Amino acid sequence: MQQKKYNISVEATLEVIGGKWKCVILCHLTHGKKRTNELKRLMPNITQKMLTQQLRELEEDGVINRIVYNQVPPKVEYELSEYGWSLKGILDALCSWGENHITKVYGDKFAVLEENILNEHLK
């Protein structure tokens, strides 16, 4: 098996957390365990298929844990793994930059940002 080569280390980061939804999922999980339907409710524009795919990829990369409870009906929750928590600084920096960008482009960030748990600290 040939060893993977990266041109620059940020490629490795983006390979794990890149794309439209992975960082959003990770940000929601910084607020605690979530079931799939909770994540879907928090991200209404993601399809169920995409959410499932992104969760599987994050789990495969060791960034999140999938917790299966042995009960009927089945219960599954997702949480950040210890390795996933090491992304907290990056996620916070991305959120901060995004807030500044929204203010620069749109002026009033409250007119653009949805009301949800991730934006409550802005009030």
C-alpha angles and dihedrals in degrees: 000000000000118000115244117248125208125199091211130004095244086071089067091051093049091047088063104034103019125118135060100292113028097080090046091053091047092049091053090049091055084072093058143279116334135192119226093254091051091054090047090052091049091049105038094170095060118092119234090242093053093046091052092047094049092047091051092050093048090049092049089052090052094242096117135030123226110213116198117195117208098232142106118281092033116250124203126180133182127214137169112269120226086262090049091055087062086072093061094098092050092048092048091050092050091051092049093049090047092053091051091047092050090050092048095048103032104021100215109058091190090063090057106033120082118234108256141125093276092059100043092095090062095067 
